[in-house]
Amino acid sequence: MNQLTTDKSMAAPMTFVQKVLARTRVDGGSSVPEPGEIVQARPDLSFTLDADAECLVRFEELGIDTLAGGGRIVAAMDHYAPAESVRSANVHRLMRQFANRHGLELFDVGAGTTHQIIVERGYPKPGNLLIGTDSHTVSYGCLGTCGVPVGATDYTAYLATGEIWLRVPETIQLVLEGSFPRGVYAKVAAHVVLRKLGTDGAIYKAIEWGGSAIGELSVSERFVLANLSVEMGAKTAYIQVDDVTLDFIAQASGTRPEPFGPDADAHYAAKHVFDVSALVPQVAAPHSPANAMAVEDVQDVTIDQAFIGTCASGRVEDLAVASRILEGHTVPSSVRLIVAPASQRVYLQALELGYIKTLLQAGAIFIPPGCGPCAGIHEGVLGDDEVAVSTGSRNFRGRMGSQKAQIYLGSAATVAASARTGRLTDPREFLVA
């Protein structure tokens, strides 16, 4: 399963991130990249987005005419989409002009969240190194890709040189065993792991997710595990590659890649095993994604807003389960149900399958594909003392608007069930089969 060719000097077993950096290091060294070592690497693909477009300005200030960044380079508009101010409109204008001059692949307003766009097209491959100017770049681990978030300054240097420096992280192994019960999704498992490790439990470490339970998960669900890894402080994440991964990429890109993964006897800084069979639906209570608790224990909490979307959700599977829960019912007048499909492709597919109509009839408000309220900039921000339940990955104070608002995080099923009743609700109440 592990396809990296090594010579005798690299015979020592390696974790996933060590293998990726051994493959992409610029110096062509034959030694194993060790934790703590600084490696100059050449990424396979990269992206930036409207929230960090200053890196494009900085690049042009260098007076360089040609991008040196190797591989596929993507730019996307998702945080300020559509533009909510003249400043944002000017940022988008700058991005369009830059893309035209330098040949970047640009995804304009309405295309969706950057991470969803890149994944659904099958651009990343197992064993690739991908860098991006967003903390949730770790999400690409769902395809066996080493996704590493970098700052705008580092990204500017990458555009100019085609290289990036990275410190080799230690790796934590997270093993999910058992079978997911009814009403329990990857988001539940991620929040339970967060409760154990804390928001600082994996700072500048890599996380490898594995175990028999992973085999039950679609790429969309694996996306959630990788996505939420950064909430533990992880520098990158990896979900074990199997036929689900390879089939997804083959369908999305037209080419079936080779598998890529860690050595069986690789060294890990820590290992944690979780049995998902015993889990019940959870929410993360304010003001930390690590504040996981059973939904059934907080069902007296009334809500003002329910949100399905962000890079952690808003995919077809999420809209399907929300549609199933809300079909034939209407959201109470006291609740705003806001839905942001993860991408235009998702929107169109959900429309064809009838999910959009069902959700509209239930009272949902649809906004363009993109980050939506999760960015806390426009579109569905919260007022003082309002309570929201969201499929987002963060519920820090002020994340979606007012510093006085409260945000609970849950699966799309939990959000839909809560929107139906007007209070935090265990989705198993409506998922009887």
C-alpha positions in Angstrom: 0.0 0.0 0.0 2.9 2.4 0.6 4.4 3.5 -2.7 7.3 5.6 -1.8 10.5 4.0 -3.1 13.4 4.3 -0.6 17.0 3.3 -0.7 19.0 1.8 2.2 19.6 5.2 3.7 15.9 5.8 4.0 15.0 2.3 5.1 13.8 3.5 8.6 10.0 3.4 8.9 8.3 6.7 8.3 5.0 8.3 9.2 2.8 9.8 6.4 4.2 13.3 6.8 7.7 12.1 6.8 7.2 10.2 3.6 5.6 13.2 1.9 8.4 15.5 2.9 11.0 12.9 1.9 9.4 12.9 -1.6 9.1 16.6 -2.0 12.2 17.9 -0.3 14.3 20.2 -2.7 17.7 19.1 -1.6 17.1 15.5 -2.8 18.5 14.2 0.5 18.3 10.5 1.2 17.9 10.7 4.9 14.6 10.3 6.7 13.1 13.8 7.6 13.2 13.7 11.4 10.7 15.6 13.7 12.0 19.1 14.4 14.1 19.2 11.2 13.5 22.0 8.7 12.8 20.8 5.2 12.7 23.0 2.1 10.0 21.4 0.0 8.3 21.9 -3.4 4.5 21.6 -3.1 2.4 19.7 -5.7 -0.4 22.2 -5.6 -1.5 25.3 -3.7 -4.3 27.8 -3.2 -5.1 31.2 -1.8 -8.4 32.9 -1.2 -10.0 36.3 -0.8 -9.4 36.5 3.0 -5.6 36.4 2.3 -5.4 38.2 -1.1 -2.7 40.5 0.3 -0.2 37.8 -0.7 -1.0 38.6 -4.3 -0.3 42.3 -3.7 3.0 41.5 -2.0 4.1 39.3 -4.9 3.5 42.1 -7.4 5.4 44.5 -5.2 8.4 42.3 -5.6 8.4 43.2 -9.3 8.5 39.5 -10.5 6.7 38.9 -13.7 6.4 35.1 -13.6 5.1 32.8 -10.9 7.7 30.2 -9.8 5.2 28.3 -7.7 5.1 24.7 -9.1 2.1 22.5 -9.7 -1.5 23.7 -9.9 -2.2 27.1 -8.3 -5.8 27.9 -7.4 -7.4 31.1 -6.2 -11.0 31.3 -4.9 -13.5 33.7 -3.4 -15.5 32.3 -0.6 -15.1 34.4 2.6 -16.5 37.7 1.3 -18.8 36.2 -1.4 -20.7 38.0 -2.6 -18.7 41.1 -1.6 -20.2 42.9 1.4 -18.2 46.1 1.0 -16.3 48.2 -1.4 -13.1 46.9 0.1 -14.1 43.3 -0.6 -15.2 44.1 -4.1 -11.8 45.6 -4.8 -10.1 42.5 -3.4 -12.1 40.4 -5.8 -11.3 42.7 -8.7 -7.6 42.4 -7.8 -7.8 38.6 -7.8 -9.5 38.5 -11.2 -6.8 40.7 -12.6 -4.0 38.7 -11.1 -5.4 35.5 -12.3 -5.7 36.9 -15.9 -2.1 38.1 -15.8 -0.5 35.0 -14.3 -2.7 32.1 -15.3 -4.1 31.1 -12.0 -7.1 28.9 -11.9 -9.8 31.2 -10.5 -13.1 30.2 -8.9 -15.2 33.3 -8.6 -18.1 34.2 -6.3 -20.7 31.4 -6.0 -18.3 28.5 -6.9 -18.2 27.5 -3.2 -15.8 27.0 -0.4 -12.2 26.6 -1.6 -11.7 23.2 0.0 -14.8 21.7 -1.4 -14.1 23.0 -4.9 -10.6 21.4 -4.9 -11.6 18.1 -3.3 -14.7 17.5 -5.5 -12.5 18.0 -8.6 -10.1 15.4 -7.4 -7.1 17.7 -7.7 -5.2 16.4 -4.6 -3.8 12.9 -4.7 -2.5 10.6 -2.0 1.0 11.6 -1.0 0.8 15.1 -2.5 2.0 18.1 -0.6 -0.6 20.9 -0.8 -0.2 24.4 0.9 -2.9 27.0 1.3 -3.5 30.3 3.1 -6.3 29.0 5.3 -6.1 27.0 8.5 -8.5 24.3 7.3 -6.0 23.3 4.6 -5.7 20.2 6.8 -9.0 19.1 5.3 -7.2 17.5 2.3 -6.1 14.7 4.4 -9.5 13.2 3.5 -7.9 12.2 0.1 -4.6 11.1 1.7 -3.0 14.5 0.9 -0.7 16.4 3.2 -2.5 19.7 3.4 -0.5 22.4 5.3 -1.8 25.9 6.1 0.8 28.7 5.6 0.7 32.4 6.2 0.3 35.0 3.5 4.0 36.0 3.7 5.2 32.4 3.3 2.8 32.0 0.4 4.2 35.0 -1.3 7.6 33.6 -1.0 6.3 30.3 -2.5 4.9 32.1 -5.5 8.3 33.7 -6.1 10.4 30.6 -5.5 8.3 27.6 -5.9 9.4 26.3 -2.5 8.3 26.4 1.1 10.1 25.6 4.4 8.4 23.3 6.8 9.4 21.9 10.2 8.8 18.2 10.3 6.1 17.5 12.9 5.7 14.6 15.2 2.6 12.4 14.5 -0.3 11.4 16.7 -2.2 8.3 15.7 -6.0 8.3 16.2 -7.8 5.0 15.8 -11.5 4.7 15.4 -12.9 1.2 15.9 -16.4 -0.2 15.8 -19.4 0.9 13.8 -21.2 4.3 13.8 -24.6 4.0 15.5 -27.8 5.7 14.1 -27.6 9.4 14.3 -23.9 9.5 14.9 -21.6 11.0 12.3 -17.9 11.8 11.8 -18.5 15.2 13.4 -19.6 13.5 16.6 -16.4 11.4 16.7 -14.3 14.5 16.0 -15.8 16.5 18.9 -15.4 13.5 21.3 -11.7 13.3 20.3 -11.4 17.0 20.8 -12.9 16.7 24.3 -10.1 14.2 25.2 -7.2 15.9 23.5 -8.2 19.5 23.9 -7.7 22.4 21.5 -4.0 22.3 22.2 -3.5 18.5 22.2 -1.8 18.4 18.8 -0.1 21.7 18.3 2.3 21.5 15.4 1.8 17.8 15.1 0.5 15.6 12.3 -2.6 13.5 12.9 -3.2 10.1 11.3 -6.7 8.9 11.4 -7.2 5.1 11.0 -9.1 2.1 12.3 -11.9 -0.1 11.1 -14.6 2.6 11.5 -12.9 4.7 8.8 -14.0 2.2 6.2 -17.6 3.0 6.9 -17.1 6.7 6.1 -17.6 8.4 2.7 -15.0 11.0 1.6 -17.5 13.7 2.8 -17.4 12.3 6.3 -13.6 11.8 6.2 -13.4 15.4 5.2 -14.9 16.3 8.6 -12.3 14.4 10.6 -9.5 16.0 8.7 -11.1 19.4 8.9 -11.5 19.4 12.6 -8.0 18.2 13.2 -6.8 21.8 13.1 -9.0 22.5 16.1 -6.7 20.3 18.1 -3.7 22.4 16.8 -2.7 19.9 14.1 -0.3 21.1 11.3 -1.7 18.5 8.9 -3.9 15.4 8.9 -4.2 12.1 7.1 -7.1 9.7 6.7 -6.1 6.2 5.8 -6.3 5.6 2.1 -8.4 2.8 0.8 -10.7 2.0 -2.2 -13.2 4.7 -1.1 -10.5 7.3 -1.5 -9.1 6.0 -4.8 -12.6 5.4 -6.3 -13.6 9.0 -5.4 -10.5 10.5 -7.0 -10.9 8.3 -10.1 -14.4 9.4 -10.6 -13.6 13.1 -9.9 -10.4 13.3 -12.0 -10.6 10.5 -14.4 -7.4 9.0 -13.2 -7.1 6.4 -10.4 -4.0 7.3 -8.3 -1.7 5.0 -6.5 -2.2 4.4 -2.7 0.1 6.1 -0.3 0.4 5.9 3.4 2.7 5.5 6.5 4.9 2.4 7.2 3.3 -0.1 9.4 6.0 0.2 12.0 6.3 4.0 12.0 7.0 5.8 15.3 4.3 7.9 16.8 4.4 10.5 19.6 1.1 9.1 20.9 -1.7 6.8 20.0 -5.4 7.0 21.1 -8.1 4.4 20.4 -11.8 5.3 20.4 -14.8 2.9 20.1 -17.4 4.8 18.1 -20.0 2.1 18.7 -20.8 3.6 22.1 -21.2 7.2 20.9 -24.5 9.2 21.0 -25.2 12.4 19.1 -23.2 15.3 20.5 -22.9 19.1 20.3 -19.9 21.2 21.2 -21.2 23.9 23.6 -19.9 27.5 23.7 -17.2 28.6 23.4 -15.0 25.8 22.3 -15.2 22.9 19.8 -13.8 20.7 22.6 -16.9 21.2 24.8 -18.6 18.1 23.6 -21.7 16.8 25.3 -24.6 14.6 24.5 -27.4 16.5 22.8 -30.0 14.8 25.0 -28.4 16.6 28.0 -29.0 20.1 26.6 -32.4 19.7 24.8 -33.8 22.6 26.9 -31.7 25.1 25.0 -33.8 27.1 22.6 -32.2 28.4 19.4 -32.6 31.5 17.2 -30.6 30.3 14.2 -29.6 27.0 12.6 -26.9 26.9 9.9 -25.9 24.1 7.6 -22.8 24.9 5.6 -19.1 25.8 5.9 -16.1 23.7 4.7 -17.1 21.2 7.4 -20.5 20.5 5.9 -23.1 21.7 3.3 -22.4 18.7 1.1 -25.0 16.5 -0.7 -25.0 14.0 2.2 -25.7 16.8 4.7 -28.5 18.3 2.6 -30.0 14.8 2.1 -30.3 14.0 5.9 -31.6 17.6 6.6 -34.2 17.1 3.9 -35.2 13.7 5.4 -35.7 15.2 8.8 -37.5 18.3 7.7 -39.7 16.9 4.9 -43.4 17.7 5.5 -42.5 20.1 8.4 -42.0 23.8 8.7 -39.3 25.5 10.8 -40.9 27.6 13.6 -41.2 31.3 13.0 -38.8 31.9 15.9 -36.0 30.1 14.0 -33.9 31.1 11.0 -32.6 28.1 9.1 -29.8 29.2 6.8 -28.3 26.8 4.3 -25.1 27.4 2.2 -24.4 24.6 -0.2 -20.6 23.8 -0.1 -20.3 24.4 -3.8 -22.2 25.1 -7.0 -21.9 21.5 -7.9 -23.4 20.4 -4.7 -26.2 22.9 -5.1 -27.1 21.6 -8.6 -26.9 18.0 -7.5 -29.1 18.6 -4.4 -31.5 20.5 -6.7 -31.8 17.6 -9.1 -32.4 15.2 -6.1 -35.2 17.4 -4.7 -33.4 18.3 -1.5 -33.5 22.0 -2.2 -37.2 22.1 -2.8 -37.9 20.1 0.4 -35.7 22.5 2.5 -37.2 25.6 0.9 -40.7 24.3 1.7 -39.6 23.7 5.3 -38.6 27.4 5.5 -34.9 27.3 4.8 -33.1 30.4 3.5 -30.5 29.6 0.9 -27.4 31.8 0.4 -24.7 31.4 -2.2 -22.2 28.6 -1.9 -19.3 29.8 0.3 -18.3 30.3 3.9 -21.5 32.2 4.8 -22.1 33.0 8.5 -19.1 30.9 9.6 -16.8 33.7 8.4 -18.7 36.1 10.7 -18.5 38.9 8.2 -21.9 39.1 6.6 -24.8 36.8 5.6 -26.5 35.5 8.8 -24.4 37.0 11.6 -25.7 36.7 15.1 -27.0 39.5 17.3 -26.5 40.0 21.0 -27.6 37.0 23.2 -28.7 35.0 20.2 -28.2 31.2 20.2 -27.2 29.3 17.1 -26.5 25.6 16.2 -24.2 25.3 13.3 -22.4 22.6 11.3 -19.3 24.8 11.4 -16.0 23.8 13.0 -15.6 26.7 15.4 -17.8 28.3 18.0 -15.4 30.7 19.7 -16.9 33.9 21.1 -17.7 36.3 18.3 -17.1 33.7 15.6 -20.5 34.4 13.8 -21.1 37.9 14.9 -21.9 39.3 18.3 -19.4 38.5 21.2 -22.5 37.9 23.3 -24.0 35.2 21.0 -23.7 31.5 21.8 -22.8 28.9 19.1 -23.4 25.1 19.5 -21.7 22.9 16.9 -23.3 19.7 15.6 -23.9 17.4 12.6 -26.3 18.4 9.8 -28.8 15.9 11.3 -28.6 17.6 14.7 -28.9 21.1 13.1 -31.9 20.0 11.0 -33.6 18.4 14.0 -33.1 21.4 16.1 -34.4 23.7 13.4 -37.5 21.6 13.3 -38.2 21.9 17.0 -36.8 25.3 17.8 -34.4 23.8 20.5 -31.4 21.6 20.5 -32.7 18.2 19.5 -31.3 14.7 19.3 -31.6 13.7 15.6 -32.4 10.1 16.5 -35.9 11.4 17.4 -36.5 11.7 13.6 -34.2 9.0 12.3 -36.1 6.0 13.3 -34.9 3.7 10.4 
